[in-house]
Amino acid sequence: PDTSATMEDWELARHIGAFLKGLPEHKRNLFLRRYWYGESVKELATAFGYRESKVKSILFRLRNQLWKELKKEELL
């Protein structure tokens, strides 16, 4: 296995974990339930009592925040 690729993967995972840890609990839960557990926007809206448009908006902003963090750390 390529050691440098393994280290980059570990570093990426560490930064994503730190990003998620720094989020408020409800945003972290939304993100994880959507992108880790694959729940639909409709399911999340029902579970959190939000409109689907709000769930989409929160997820869009979180993805952008994560992208900026990873770009800043030169992981993308």
PDB file of N, CA, C and O in Angstrom:
ATOM      1  N   PRO A   1       0.830  -1.207   0.000  1.00  0.00           N
ATOM      2  CA  PRO A   1       0.000   0.000   0.000  1.00  0.00           C
ATOM      3  C   PRO A   1       0.867   1.260   0.000  1.00  0.00           C
ATOM      4  O   PRO A   1       1.967   1.282   0.553  1.00  0.00           O
ATOM      5  N   ASP A   2       0.352   2.278  -0.620  1.00  0.00           N
ATOM      6  CA  ASP A   2       1.036   3.569  -0.702  1.00  0.00           C
ATOM      7  C   ASP A   2       0.897   4.297   0.634  1.00  0.00           C
ATOM      8  O   ASP A   2      -0.201   4.695   1.023  1.00  0.00           O
ATOM      9  N   THR A   3       2.010   4.463   1.324  1.00  0.00           N
ATOM     10  CA  THR A   3       1.999   5.083   2.657  1.00  0.00           C
ATOM     11  C   THR A   3       1.527   6.526   2.603  1.00  0.00           C
ATOM     12  O   THR A   3       0.789   6.959   3.488  1.00  0.00           O
ATOM     13  N   SER A   4       1.934   7.280   1.590  1.00  0.00           N
ATOM     14  CA  SER A   4       1.530   8.682   1.510  1.00  0.00           C
ATOM     15  C   SER A   4       0.018   8.800   1.300  1.00  0.00           C
ATOM     16  O   SER A   4      -0.610   9.703   1.854  1.00  0.00           O
ATOM     17  N   ALA A   5      -0.569   7.909   0.513  1.00  0.00           N
ATOM     18  CA  ALA A   5      -2.022   7.940   0.312  1.00  0.00           C
ATOM     19  C   ALA A   5      -2.747   7.597   1.608  1.00  0.00           C
ATOM     20  O   ALA A   5      -3.777   8.192   1.926  1.00  0.00           O
ATOM     21  N   THR A   6      -2.216   6.652   2.344  1.00  0.00           N
ATOM     22  CA  THR A   6      -2.807   6.271   3.623  1.00  0.00           C
ATOM     23  C   THR A   6      -2.757   7.431   4.605  1.00  0.00           C
ATOM     24  O   THR A   6      -3.729   7.686   5.316  1.00  0.00           O
ATOM     25  N   MET A   7      -1.644   8.125   4.647  1.00  0.00           N
ATOM     26  CA  MET A   7      -1.499   9.280   5.543  1.00  0.00           C
ATOM     27  C   MET A   7      -2.450  10.404   5.123  1.00  0.00           C
ATOM     28  O   MET A   7      -3.042  11.062   5.979  1.00  0.00           O
ATOM     29  N   GLU A   8      -2.600  10.627   3.835  1.00  0.00           N
ATOM     30  CA  GLU A   8      -3.523  11.654   3.350  1.00  0.00           C
ATOM     31  C   GLU A   8      -4.958  11.302   3.716  1.00  0.00           C
ATOM     32  O   GLU A   8      -5.729  12.172   4.122  1.00  0.00           O
ATOM     33  N   ASP A   9      -5.320  10.030   3.573  1.00  0.00           N
ATOM     34  CA  ASP A   9      -6.664   9.589   3.948  1.00  0.00           C
ATOM     35  C   ASP A   9      -6.899   9.796   5.441  1.00  0.00           C
ATOM     36  O   ASP A   9      -7.966  10.254   5.850  1.00  0.00           O
ATOM     37  N   TRP A  10      -5.903   9.458   6.249  1.00  0.00           N
ATOM     38  CA  TRP A  10      -6.028   9.635   7.696  1.00  0.00           C
ATOM     39  C   TRP A  10      -6.184  11.118   8.036  1.00  0.00           C
ATOM     40  O   TRP A  10      -7.010  11.488   8.870  1.00  0.00           O
ATOM     41  N   GLU A  11      -5.387  11.957   7.386  1.00  0.00           N
ATOM     42  CA  GLU A  11      -5.445  13.399   7.636  1.00  0.00           C
ATOM     43  C   GLU A  11      -6.806  13.964   7.228  1.00  0.00           C
ATOM     44  O   GLU A  11      -7.378  14.794   7.934  1.00  0.00           O
ATOM     45  N   LEU A  12      -7.310  13.516   6.102  1.00  0.00           N
ATOM     46  CA  LEU A  12      -8.629  13.950   5.641  1.00  0.00           C
ATOM     47  C   LEU A  12      -9.702  13.534   6.650  1.00  0.00           C
ATOM     48  O   LEU A  12     -10.548  14.346   7.025  1.00  0.00           O
ATOM     49  N   ALA A  13      -9.669  12.292   7.083  1.00  0.00           N
ATOM     50  CA  ALA A  13     -10.642  11.798   8.060  1.00  0.00           C
ATOM     51  C   ALA A  13     -10.552  12.577   9.368  1.00  0.00           C
ATOM     52  O   ALA A  13     -11.574  12.882   9.982  1.00  0.00           O
ATOM     53  N   ARG A  14      -9.337  12.897   9.794  1.00  0.00           N
ATOM     54  CA  ARG A  14      -9.147  13.662  11.028  1.00  0.00           C
ATOM     55  C   ARG A  14      -9.776  15.045  10.914  1.00  0.00           C
ATOM     56  O   ARG A  14     -10.426  15.507  11.851  1.00  0.00           O
ATOM     57  N   HIS A  15      -9.589  15.707   9.779  1.00  0.00           N
ATOM     58  CA  HIS A  15     -10.153  17.043   9.586  1.00  0.00           C
ATOM     59  C   HIS A  15     -11.677  17.010   9.482  1.00  0.00           C
ATOM     60  O   HIS A  15     -12.356  17.892  10.007  1.00  0.00           O
ATOM     61  N   ILE A  16     -12.204  16.010   8.819  1.00  0.00           N
ATOM     62  CA  ILE A  16     -13.660  15.893   8.733  1.00  0.00           C
ATOM     63  C   ILE A  16     -14.239  15.647  10.120  1.00  0.00           C
ATOM     64  O   ILE A  16     -15.265  16.226  10.476  1.00  0.00           O
ATOM     65  N   GLY A  17     -13.591  14.799  10.900  1.00  0.00           N
ATOM     66  CA  GLY A  17     -14.038  14.546  12.266  1.00  0.00           C
ATOM     67  C   GLY A  17     -14.004  15.797  13.124  1.00  0.00           C
ATOM     68  O   GLY A  17     -14.929  16.052  13.896  1.00  0.00           O
ATOM     69  N   ALA A  18     -12.944  16.574  12.994  1.00  0.00           N
ATOM     70  CA  ALA A  18     -12.833  17.824  13.760  1.00  0.00           C
ATOM     71  C   ALA A  18     -13.906  18.815  13.320  1.00  0.00           C
ATOM     72  O   ALA A  18     -14.491  19.514  14.147  1.00  0.00           O
ATOM     73  N   PHE A  19     -14.160  18.871  12.025  1.00  0.00           N
ATOM     74  CA  PHE A  19     -15.210  19.759  11.508  1.00  0.00           C
ATOM     75  C   PHE A  19     -16.554  19.374  12.114  1.00  0.00           C
ATOM     76  O   PHE A  19     -17.282  20.233  12.611  1.00  0.00           O
ATOM     77  N   LEU A  20     -16.881  18.090  12.073  1.00  0.00           N
ATOM     78  CA  LEU A  20     -18.161  17.628  12.605  1.00  0.00           C
ATOM     79  C   LEU A  20     -18.265  17.853  14.104  1.00  0.00           C
ATOM     80  O   LEU A  20     -19.326  18.221  14.609  1.00  0.00           O
ATOM     81  N   LYS A  21     -17.178  17.636  14.806  1.00  0.00           N
ATOM     82  CA  LYS A  21     -17.176  17.828  16.257  1.00  0.00           C
ATOM     83  C   LYS A  21     -17.448  19.285  16.637  1.00  0.00           C
ATOM     84  O   LYS A  21     -18.024  19.561  17.689  1.00  0.00           O
ATOM     85  N   GLY A  22     -17.034  20.204  15.780  1.00  0.00           N
ATOM     86  CA  GLY A  22     -17.223  21.623  16.052  1.00  0.00           C
ATOM     87  C   GLY A  22     -18.607  22.161  15.720  1.00  0.00           C
ATOM     88  O   GLY A  22     -18.908  23.319  16.007  1.00  0.00           O
ATOM     89  N   LEU A  23     -19.449  21.330  15.117  1.00  0.00           N
ATOM     90  CA  LEU A  23     -20.792  21.770  14.749  1.00  0.00           C
ATOM     91  C   LEU A  23     -21.756  21.639  15.926  1.00  0.00           C
ATOM     92  O   LEU A  23     -21.561  20.804  16.809  1.00  0.00           O
ATOM     93  N   PRO A  24     -22.792  22.468  15.927  1.00  0.00           N
ATOM     94  CA  PRO A  24     -23.870  22.241  16.903  1.00  0.00           C
ATOM     95  C   PRO A  24     -24.467  20.851  16.678  1.00  0.00           C
ATOM     96  O   PRO A  24     -24.458  20.344  15.556  1.00  0.00           O
ATOM     97  N   GLU A  25     -24.972  20.251  17.715  1.00  0.00           N
ATOM     98  CA  GLU A  25     -25.432  18.864  17.656  1.00  0.00           C
ATOM     99  C   GLU A  25     -26.466  18.620  16.558  1.00  0.00           C
ATOM    100  O   GLU A  25     -26.379  17.619  15.847  1.00  0.00           O
ATOM    101  N   HIS A  26     -27.443  19.517  16.409  1.00  0.00           N
ATOM    102  CA  HIS A  26     -28.485  19.265  15.406  1.00  0.00           C
ATOM    103  C   HIS A  26     -27.920  19.304  13.984  1.00  0.00           C
ATOM    104  O   HIS A  26     -28.369  18.545  13.125  1.00  0.00           O
ATOM    105  N   LYS A  27     -26.952  20.169  13.727  1.00  0.00           N
ATOM    106  CA  LYS A  27     -26.342  20.217  12.392  1.00  0.00           C
ATOM    107  C   LYS A  27     -25.464  18.992  12.152  1.00  0.00           C
ATOM    108  O   LYS A  27     -25.458  18.428  11.057  1.00  0.00           O
ATOM    109  N   ARG A  28     -24.730  18.589  13.173  1.00  0.00           N
ATOM    110  CA  ARG A  28     -23.904  17.383  13.059  1.00  0.00           C
ATOM    111  C   ARG A  28     -24.783  16.170  12.777  1.00  0.00           C
ATOM    112  O   ARG A  28     -24.454  15.342  11.927  1.00  0.00           O
ATOM    113  N   ASN A  29     -25.900  16.067  13.491  1.00  0.00           N
ATOM    114  CA  ASN A  29     -26.809  14.944  13.287  1.00  0.00           C
ATOM    115  C   ASN A  29     -27.412  14.951  11.888  1.00  0.00           C
ATOM    116  O   ASN A  29     -27.525  13.904  11.250  1.00  0.00           O
ATOM    117  N   LEU A  30     -27.798  16.131  11.413  1.00  0.00           N
ATOM    118  CA  LEU A  30     -28.318  16.234  10.047  1.00  0.00           C
ATOM    119  C   LEU A  30     -27.284  15.746   9.043  1.00  0.00           C
ATOM    120  O   LEU A  30     -27.589  14.938   8.165  1.00  0.00           O
ATOM    121  N   PHE A  31     -26.073  16.238   9.178  1.00  0.00           N
ATOM    122  CA  PHE A  31     -25.000  15.895   8.243  1.00  0.00           C
ATOM    123  C   PHE A  31     -24.732  14.388   8.257  1.00  0.00           C
ATOM    124  O   PHE A  31     -24.670  13.751   7.206  1.00  0.00           O
ATOM    125  N   LEU A  32     -24.578  13.839   9.434  1.00  0.00           N
ATOM    126  CA  LEU A  32     -24.278  12.413   9.537  1.00  0.00           C
ATOM    127  C   LEU A  32     -25.430  11.548   9.041  1.00  0.00           C
ATOM    128  O   LEU A  32     -25.208  10.558   8.343  1.00  0.00           O
ATOM    129  N   ARG A  33     -26.627  11.905   9.389  1.00  0.00           N
ATOM    130  CA  ARG A  33     -27.770  11.094   8.967  1.00  0.00           C
ATOM    131  C   ARG A  33     -27.961  11.152   7.456  1.00  0.00           C
ATOM    132  O   ARG A  33     -28.424  10.187   6.849  1.00  0.00           O
ATOM    133  N   ARG A  34     -27.610  12.271   6.855  1.00  0.00           N
ATOM    134  CA  ARG A  34     -27.731  12.373   5.394  1.00  0.00           C
ATOM    135  C   ARG A  34     -26.583  11.664   4.681  1.00  0.00           C
ATOM    136  O   ARG A  34     -26.813  10.854   3.784  1.00  0.00           O
ATOM    137  N   TYR A  35     -25.347  11.968   5.079  1.00  0.00           N
ATOM    138  CA  TYR A  35     -24.190  11.511   4.306  1.00  0.00           C
ATOM    139  C   TYR A  35     -23.539  10.236   4.837  1.00  0.00           C
ATOM    140  O   TYR A  35     -22.749   9.617   4.125  1.00  0.00           O
ATOM    141  N   TRP A  36     -23.840   9.838   6.038  1.00  0.00           N
ATOM    142  CA  TRP A  36     -23.289   8.580   6.563  1.00  0.00           C
ATOM    143  C   TRP A  36     -24.348   7.474   6.492  1.00  0.00           C
ATOM    144  O   TRP A  36     -24.081   6.355   6.055  1.00  0.00           O
ATOM    145  N   TYR A  37     -25.569   7.830   6.942  1.00  0.00           N
ATOM    146  CA  TYR A  37     -26.631   6.833   6.977  1.00  0.00           C
ATOM    147  C   TYR A  37     -27.543   6.876   5.750  1.00  0.00           C
ATOM    148  O   TYR A  37     -28.381   5.991   5.577  1.00  0.00           O
ATOM    149  N   GLY A  38     -27.393   7.889   4.901  1.00  0.00           N
ATOM    150  CA  GLY A  38     -28.119   7.955   3.645  1.00  0.00           C
ATOM    151  C   GLY A  38     -29.603   8.257   3.753  1.00  0.00           C
ATOM    152  O   GLY A  38     -30.378   7.890   2.869  1.00  0.00           O
ATOM    153  N   GLU A  39     -30.004   8.918   4.823  1.00  0.00           N
ATOM    154  CA  GLU A  39     -31.417   9.272   4.947  1.00  0.00           C
ATOM    155  C   GLU A  39     -31.774  10.350   3.931  1.00  0.00           C
ATOM    156  O   GLU A  39     -30.943  11.189   3.584  1.00  0.00           O
ATOM    157  N   SER A  40     -32.989  10.321   3.470  1.00  0.00           N
ATOM    158  CA  SER A  40     -33.433  11.305   2.480  1.00  0.00           C
ATOM    159  C   SER A  40     -33.703  12.651   3.143  1.00  0.00           C
ATOM    160  O   SER A  40     -33.865  12.743   4.360  1.00  0.00           O
ATOM    161  N   VAL A  41     -33.747  13.681   2.322  1.00  0.00           N
ATOM    162  CA  VAL A  41     -34.070  15.021   2.818  1.00  0.00           C
ATOM    163  C   VAL A  41     -35.463  15.010   3.435  1.00  0.00           C
ATOM    164  O   VAL A  41     -35.697  15.633   4.470  1.00  0.00           O
ATOM    165  N   LYS A  42     -36.368  14.309   2.804  1.00  0.00           N
ATOM    166  CA  LYS A  42     -37.737  14.225   3.328  1.00  0.00           C
ATOM    167  C   LYS A  42     -37.765  13.569   4.712  1.00  0.00           C
ATOM    168  O   LYS A  42     -38.453  14.047   5.614  1.00  0.00           O
ATOM    169  N   GLU A  43     -37.022  12.483   4.875  1.00  0.00           N
ATOM    170  CA  GLU A  43     -36.951  11.814   6.183  1.00  0.00           C
ATOM    171  C   GLU A  43     -36.362  12.734   7.246  1.00  0.00           C
ATOM    172  O   GLU A  43     -36.843  12.777   8.378  1.00  0.00           O
ATOM    173  N   LEU A  44     -35.324  13.465   6.874  1.00  0.00           N
ATOM    174  CA  LEU A  44     -34.692  14.381   7.827  1.00  0.00           C
ATOM    175  C   LEU A  44     -35.631  15.523   8.196  1.00  0.00           C
ATOM    176  O   LEU A  44     -35.710  15.913   9.361  1.00  0.00           O
ATOM    177  N   ALA A  45     -36.333  16.050   7.224  1.00  0.00           N
ATOM    178  CA  ALA A  45     -37.276  17.136   7.497  1.00  0.00           C
ATOM    179  C   ALA A  45     -38.337  16.685   8.494  1.00  0.00           C
ATOM    180  O   ALA A  45     -38.680  17.419   9.421  1.00  0.00           O
ATOM    181  N   THR A  46     -38.843  15.497   8.302  1.00  0.00           N
ATOM    182  CA  THR A  46     -39.848  14.956   9.219  1.00  0.00           C
ATOM    183  C   THR A  46     -39.259  14.741  10.614  1.00  0.00           C
ATOM    184  O   THR A  46     -39.873  15.107  11.616  1.00  0.00           O
ATOM    185  N   ALA A  47     -38.071  14.147  10.669  1.00  0.00           N
ATOM    186  CA  ALA A  47     -37.437  13.834  11.956  1.00  0.00           C
ATOM    187  C   ALA A  47     -37.094  15.084  12.756  1.00  0.00           C
ATOM    188  O   ALA A  47     -37.206  15.087  13.982  1.00  0.00           O
ATOM    189  N   PHE A  48     -36.673  16.155  12.063  1.00  0.00           N
ATOM    190  CA  PHE A  48     -36.225  17.357  12.756  1.00  0.00           C
ATOM    191  C   PHE A  48     -37.299  18.439  12.839  1.00  0.00           C
ATOM    192  O   PHE A  48     -37.102  19.467  13.488  1.00  0.00           O
ATOM    193  N   GLY A  49     -38.429  18.207  12.185  1.00  0.00           N
ATOM    194  CA  GLY A  49     -39.510  19.195  12.211  1.00  0.00           C
ATOM    195  C   GLY A  49     -39.207  20.415  11.360  1.00  0.00           C
ATOM    196  O   GLY A  49     -39.696  21.507  11.648  1.00  0.00           O
ATOM    197  N   TYR A  50     -38.408  20.245  10.315  1.00  0.00           N
ATOM    198  CA  TYR A  50     -38.052  21.328   9.396  1.00  0.00           C
ATOM    199  C   TYR A  50     -38.766  21.113   8.066  1.00  0.00           C
ATOM    200  O   TYR A  50     -39.237  20.017   7.765  1.00  0.00           O
ATOM    201  N   ARG A  51     -38.833  22.167   7.290  1.00  0.00           N
ATOM    202  CA  ARG A  51     -39.259  22.029   5.898  1.00  0.00           C
ATOM    203  C   ARG A  51     -38.091  21.433   5.123  1.00  0.00           C
ATOM    204  O   ARG A  51     -36.934  21.582   5.516  1.00  0.00           O
ATOM    205  N   GLU A  52     -38.399  20.764   4.030  1.00  0.00           N
ATOM    206  CA  GLU A  52     -37.342  20.183   3.207  1.00  0.00           C
ATOM    207  C   GLU A  52     -36.370  21.248   2.716  1.00  0.00           C
ATOM    208  O   GLU A  52     -35.168  21.000   2.628  1.00  0.00           O
ATOM    209  N   SER A  53     -36.884  22.430   2.396  1.00  0.00           N
ATOM    210  CA  SER A  53     -36.021  23.509   1.907  1.00  0.00           C
ATOM    211  C   SER A  53     -35.008  23.934   2.969  1.00  0.00           C
ATOM    212  O   SER A  53     -33.879  24.295   2.639  1.00  0.00           O
ATOM    213  N   LYS A  54     -35.405  23.894   4.234  1.00  0.00           N
ATOM    214  CA  LYS A  54     -34.472  24.254   5.304  1.00  0.00           C
ATOM    215  C   LYS A  54     -33.384  23.193   5.446  1.00  0.00           C
ATOM    216  O   LYS A  54     -32.213  23.528   5.627  1.00  0.00           O
ATOM    217  N   VAL A  55     -33.756  21.935   5.364  1.00  0.00           N
ATOM    218  CA  VAL A  55     -32.773  20.852   5.435  1.00  0.00           C
ATOM    219  C   VAL A  55     -31.770  20.998   4.295  1.00  0.00           C
ATOM    220  O   VAL A  55     -30.563  20.900   4.512  1.00  0.00           O
ATOM    221  N   LYS A  56     -32.265  21.230   3.085  1.00  0.00           N
ATOM    222  CA  LYS A  56     -31.383  21.400   1.924  1.00  0.00           C
ATOM    223  C   LYS A  56     -30.443  22.579   2.119  1.00  0.00           C
ATOM    224  O   LYS A  56     -29.261  22.500   1.787  1.00  0.00           O
ATOM    225  N   SER A  57     -30.963  23.656   2.652  1.00  0.00           N
ATOM    226  CA  SER A  57     -30.163  24.857   2.878  1.00  0.00           C
ATOM    227  C   SER A  57     -29.063  24.609   3.910  1.00  0.00           C
ATOM    228  O   SER A  57     -27.914  24.999   3.702  1.00  0.00           O
ATOM    229  N   ILE A  58     -29.414  23.964   5.014  1.00  0.00           N
ATOM    230  CA  ILE A  58     -28.430  23.660   6.056  1.00  0.00           C
ATOM    231  C   ILE A  58     -27.337  22.752   5.499  1.00  0.00           C
ATOM    232  O   ILE A  58     -26.151  22.996   5.720  1.00  0.00           O
ATOM    233  N   LEU A  59     -27.736  21.709   4.781  1.00  0.00           N
ATOM    234  CA  LEU A  59     -26.764  20.778   4.220  1.00  0.00           C
ATOM    235  C   LEU A  59     -25.862  21.452   3.187  1.00  0.00           C
ATOM    236  O   LEU A  59     -24.664  21.177   3.136  1.00  0.00           O
ATOM    237  N   PHE A  60     -26.428  22.323   2.376  1.00  0.00           N
ATOM    238  CA  PHE A  60     -25.642  23.069   1.391  1.00  0.00           C
ATOM    239  C   PHE A  60     -24.579  23.909   2.082  1.00  0.00           C
ATOM    240  O   PHE A  60     -23.416  23.909   1.679  1.00  0.00           O
ATOM    241  N   ARG A  61     -24.982  24.619   3.120  1.00  0.00           N
ATOM    242  CA  ARG A  61     -24.029  25.463   3.859  1.00  0.00           C
ATOM    243  C   ARG A  61     -22.957  24.630   4.553  1.00  0.00           C
ATOM    244  O   ARG A  61     -21.787  25.013   4.570  1.00  0.00           O
ATOM    245  N   LEU A  62     -23.343  23.513   5.115  1.00  0.00           N
ATOM    246  CA  LEU A  62     -22.369  22.651   5.785  1.00  0.00           C
ATOM    247  C   LEU A  62     -21.362  22.075   4.793  1.00  0.00           C
ATOM    248  O   LEU A  62     -20.167  22.019   5.083  1.00  0.00           O
ATOM    249  N   ARG A  63     -21.834  21.652   3.636  1.00  0.00           N
ATOM    250  CA  ARG A  63     -20.909  21.143   2.611  1.00  0.00           C
ATOM    251  C   ARG A  63     -19.925  22.224   2.192  1.00  0.00           C
ATOM    252  O   ARG A  63     -18.735  21.959   2.022  1.00  0.00           O
ATOM    253  N   ASN A  64     -20.428  23.447   2.025  1.00  0.00           N
ATOM    254  CA  ASN A  64     -19.540  24.552   1.643  1.00  0.00           C
ATOM    255  C   ASN A  64     -18.531  24.868   2.739  1.00  0.00           C
ATOM    256  O   ASN A  64     -17.363  25.124   2.447  1.00  0.00           O
ATOM    257  N   GLN A  65     -18.961  24.854   3.981  1.00  0.00           N
ATOM    258  CA  GLN A  65     -18.040  25.093   5.090  1.00  0.00           C
ATOM    259  C   GLN A  65     -16.954  24.028   5.124  1.00  0.00           C
ATOM    260  O   GLN A  65     -15.774  24.340   5.287  1.00  0.00           O
ATOM    261  N   LEU A  66     -17.353  22.776   4.971  1.00  0.00           N
ATOM    262  CA  LEU A  66     -16.395  21.675   4.984  1.00  0.00           C
ATOM    263  C   LEU A  66     -15.422  21.813   3.812  1.00  0.00           C
ATOM    264  O   LEU A  66     -14.214  21.645   3.979  1.00  0.00           O
ATOM    265  N   TRP A  67     -15.945  22.114   2.649  1.00  0.00           N
ATOM    266  CA  TRP A  67     -15.095  22.274   1.461  1.00  0.00           C
ATOM    267  C   TRP A  67     -14.052  23.370   1.694  1.00  0.00           C
ATOM    268  O   TRP A  67     -12.876  23.192   1.374  1.00  0.00           O
ATOM    269  N   LYS A  68     -14.487  24.504   2.253  1.00  0.00           N
ATOM    270  CA  LYS A  68     -13.553  25.611   2.526  1.00  0.00           C
ATOM    271  C   LYS A  68     -12.477  25.198   3.524  1.00  0.00           C
ATOM    272  O   LYS A  68     -11.305  25.535   3.352  1.00  0.00           O
ATOM    273  N   GLU A  69     -12.871  24.471   4.566  1.00  0.00           N
ATOM    274  CA  GLU A  69     -11.903  23.997   5.558  1.00  0.00           C
ATOM    275  C   GLU A  69     -10.881  23.063   4.932  1.00  0.00           C
ATOM    276  O   GLU A  69      -9.684  23.190   5.188  1.00  0.00           O
ATOM    277  N   LEU A  70     -11.339  22.134   4.121  1.00  0.00           N
ATOM    278  CA  LEU A  70     -10.443  21.171   3.496  1.00  0.00           C
ATOM    279  C   LEU A  70      -9.547  21.850   2.462  1.00  0.00           C
ATOM    280  O   LEU A  70      -8.380  21.488   2.313  1.00  0.00           O
ATOM    281  N   LYS A  71     -10.090  22.825   1.755  1.00  0.00           N
ATOM    282  CA  LYS A  71      -9.311  23.578   0.775  1.00  0.00           C
ATOM    283  C   LYS A  71      -8.217  24.384   1.488  1.00  0.00           C
ATOM    284  O   LYS A  71      -7.076  24.438   1.029  1.00  0.00           O
ATOM    285  N   LYS A  72      -8.579  25.009   2.614  1.00  0.00           N
ATOM    286  CA  LYS A  72      -7.626  25.804   3.403  1.00  0.00           C
ATOM    287  C   LYS A  72      -6.460  24.938   3.883  1.00  0.00           C
ATOM    288  O   LYS A  72      -5.311  25.380   3.916  1.00  0.00           O
ATOM    289  N   GLU A  73      -6.778  23.703   4.252  1.00  0.00           N
ATOM    290  CA  GLU A  73      -5.752  22.776   4.733  1.00  0.00           C
ATOM    291  C   GLU A  73      -5.050  22.030   3.596  1.00  0.00           C
ATOM    292  O   GLU A  73      -4.213  21.157   3.823  1.00  0.00           O
ATOM    293  N   GLU A  74      -5.416  22.402   2.368  1.00  0.00           N
ATOM    294  CA  GLU A  74      -4.836  21.817   1.155  1.00  0.00           C
ATOM    295  C   GLU A  74      -5.046  20.306   1.076  1.00  0.00           C
ATOM    296  O   GLU A  74      -4.170  19.556   0.645  1.00  0.00           O
ATOM    297  N   LEU A  75      -6.232  19.886   1.505  1.00  0.00           N
ATOM    298  CA  LEU A  75      -6.600  18.473   1.439  1.00  0.00           C
ATOM    299  C   LEU A  75      -7.471  18.166   0.223  1.00  0.00           C
ATOM    300  O   LEU A  75      -7.827  17.013  -0.023  1.00  0.00           O
ATOM    301  N   LEU A  76      -7.804  19.197  -0.525  1.00  0.00           N
ATOM    302  CA  LEU A  76      -8.564  19.026  -1.774  1.00  0.00           C
ATOM    303  C   LEU A  76      -7.763  19.586  -2.922  1.00  0.00           C
ATOM    304  O   LEU A  76      -8.214  19.547  -4.066  1.00  0.00           O
TER     305      LEU A  76
END
